[in-house]
Amino acid sequence: MNRFEPNLRIPGPTSLPDAVREAGARQMVNHRGPEFAILQNRVIDRLKTFYKTQNDVLILTAAGTGGLEAAVVNFLSPGDKVLSVTVGAFGDRFAKIAATYGADVTKVASEWGRAADAVKVRETLEAAGPWKAVLLTQNETSTAITNRIAELAATVKAVAPDALIIVDAISGLGAVPFETDAWDLDVVVSGSQKAWMVAPGLCFVSVSPRAWEAAAVAKMPKFYFDLAAHKTSAEAGQTPWTPAVAVMFQLDVALELMEQETLPEIWKRHAAVGAAVRAGLTTLGLKLLADPDYASDTVTGAWIPKDLDWKTFNGKLRKLGLVVAGGQGALKGKIFRIGHLGHVTVPAILSAMAVLEQALIELDEPVKPGAAVEAAQVAALQSLGLAK
Ligand SMILES: Cc1ncc(COP(=O)(O)O)c(C=O)c1O
């Protein structure tokens, strides 16, 4: 056991502010009583402001993948033509869920590390149809890419205006700019353990009026994730099944903290930490995975130096108190990922850079002490408009 609190820098679960941790230890309440109803209504109102939507937002007790499953089974029928725009492991998972329930899935895939290509999306939509839905990933956590959802949604609207736009925004919403209503998105999924600074256990799904119309005739099987049942319960201040009450307590406090900080400031902070991580890693001589034009401000992936292996590198980092994530799928053992979303500050990132420097020096890599920390701080200051 390590007696020092590690610097948890994985892209979720993210570390929690003290007030959020404490909220999770509160005594239970009756989830069918007035306390829970007041709490849930307040949380939903706040979620809507961060989603930037007037649509319904439902809270489900499930991992993000449960939210993605709900986003499929409630709006589609077996045989429906669905376009899956995938740029990594989570986009592939979304497609797999749709295929599992019998959708006729066509994939537009990008090479890992590259963003979705709006031209390819347009061509594929034009080549066939009619399309029932398009599945998009806002922030592909496996490859550290943020897609331009506004542009992709506009492309879908222009070519296949009847298709529902369903977005996995699990690892980006609440951290980087996102507009559910202005971009006319029908279904948007997020998860508590990411930007929201809350333990895992809840996911959120927004549903447009158009999506509810689709839900009324959708034939895929569902029970636990039946969103119509969730909507009916939410109107009575409840959930159909027992909710993760402790995580709801945490979410209530976290949303209050986010409200105090304000969304524009949250976006600025994430832009600064994203710039800091990219500058720091580059200064360490590490090659970044993501196309720089689409680099995510919530997670960064870099190739492990050629003469090192993941186990040795990660073992050293852990010993020094930094917990990062490895690669997924084909990138397993080849890259590492640093999460920088939610409860994250520039100093926390500088500390992570210092550990990386130390680890690489101890592993005989040619690294100048302090160089990555300096580069990261300068990049953060520039991003905040405090340095040239
Ligand atoms: C973009 C994205 N989609 C889906 C998921 C799956 O979420 P969960 O692990 O909560 O099921 C994740 C989790 O990292 C994610 O980052």
The ligand as a Gaussian input file, in Angstrom:
#p B3LYP/6-31G(d) Opt

LIG

0 1
 C      -15.927000       7.996000     -25.120000
 C      -16.332000       6.903000     -24.194000
 N      -17.411000       6.173000     -24.491000
 C      -17.826000       5.190000     -23.694000
 C      -17.158000       4.872000     -22.537000
 C      -17.639000       3.739000     -21.697000
 O      -18.018000       4.201000     -20.439000
 P      -18.108000       3.162000     -19.220000
 O      -16.731000       2.608000     -19.025000
 O      -18.587000       4.012000     -18.091000
 O      -19.076000       2.106000     -19.629000
 C      -16.020000       5.592000     -22.180000
 C      -15.247000       5.255000     -20.973000
 O      -14.072000       5.536000     -20.873000
 C      -15.609000       6.634000     -23.032000
 O      -14.530000       7.357000     -22.723000

